[in-house]
Amino acid sequence: MISQEVSIADIIHKQRAFFKTGKTKDINFRLEQLKTLKQAVTEHKEAIISALKADLNKPEFESYATEIGAIQEINYAIKHIKTWTKPQKTPVSLQFFPASASIYPEPLGVVLIIGPWNYPFNLIISPLIGAIAAGNCAILKPSELAPNTSRLLSEIIEQSFEPAYITVIEGGVQTSQQLLAEKFDHIFFTGGTAVGKIVMEAAAKNLTPVTLELGGKSPCIVDSDINIKHTARRITWGKFLNAGQTCIAPDYLLVDTKIKENLLNEIQKCLQEFYGENPESSSDYARIINQKHFDRLTHFLKEGKVRIGGETNSSELYIAPTVLEDVSLTDLVMQEEIFGPILPVIEYTNISEAIDLVNSKSKPLALYFFSNNKNLQQQVLQETSSGGVCINDTVIQVAVSSLPFGGVGDSGIGKYHGKSSFDTFSHYKSVLHNSFWLDLKLRYAPYKDKLSTLKRFIG
């Protein structure tokens, strides 16, 4: 972690000096740093699990699957980095013969990565993988709302890397403001839309490019032509993972009237199977991050009618897995991203109704559709817009390294994961290389009697 005596401007200056040495451009250096990061995560698994337990009461299984699982992204980058970094030859039309053209990926420089509190380890490490693979220096700002994980990240990075290469700066809103006032070569932010606008506004003052991984109300549309048990299980898992504090969690259900009752009955069975009669005593169920978010979420429980759950315990920051019926589209629970274990249910009789409702809202980060009907699958894909789509499952799309992950519109700007992470932190430099052995005079003045020839070239 950066010490109090060293200013943010100083550390950025040192990172720029280190970047100018050219060391980070060396592919073998990048590979070694990725391996160092992998080793650091591997050696600190137990500490990571403990920190996540302290911050979110995150179950060990979920910590492995959704946080320590970043190791798979590191492995993917190590496997592909030599291919990613190769110049790419591109075709050149005949009129430019004998020139050749290539695209060279090059690092941006010094980048800032600002992480969120809901997956406080993974969502710092995952973009860092791309920054390292692309050859950048990086400053990491973990969320102060997950203080145990923030402190651990600081210790791990300090032990593993020189601060002139990668460093962690801990702190609250004031620290973030100080960081955003500086000039970076890229800012990568994961969090809410409101803060995303602040980040983008600050970045604009320095013409700094941004990647904004935001959120929104991700709909889950359920057709009648489904395997109802599998559907209920997958929705229940995706919604109540991390107590619903997942940016791509199903935010609300749009369910065909014909199967609504059966589906909700199955979801109730799944909740009992997953967390027992009393989820509060389950070791597999997380907690709300803090009192502020707890209070915000409990306000939603006053809207509609509680079909399942609804129990709360303020002293434990516990909100039971909850399903709401009879909600109005004007209710607050249908206006804001919920980001908690509350699932509103709305019925529809025709798929067009569901599509129209989705399209009446801002474009979401994820859209889920459950149906065996391939025609309906295509209709939903063609008639809606979202950061990504998952058909007949929830959340798992984020774990596929070959799929770019990111939002559209209010749900974000830019993509990452796998090759997309490398692309995000790279500049693709266009290079044209000509030869001296041929030098046609057609393009040079005087132009007399050359126009007709030029027209034949252009067409």
Beta strands, then each sheet from edge to edge (+ up, - down):
strand 1: 88-90
strand 2: 100-107
strand 3: 110-114
strand 4: 137-141
strand 5: 166-168
strand 6: 186-190
strand 7: 210-213
strand 8: 219-222
strand 9: 252-256
strand 10: 305-308
strand 11: 312-313
strand 12: 318-319
strand 13: 322-325
strand 14: 342-348
strand 15: 366-370
strand 16: 388-391
strand 17: 405-406
strand 18: 412-413
strand 19: 415-416
strand 20: 426-433
sheet 1: 1+ 2- 20+
sheet 2: 5+ 4+ 3+ 6+ 7+ 18-
sheet 3: 10+ 13- 14- 9- 8- 15- 16-
sheet 4: 11+ 12-
sheet 5: 17+ 19-
end
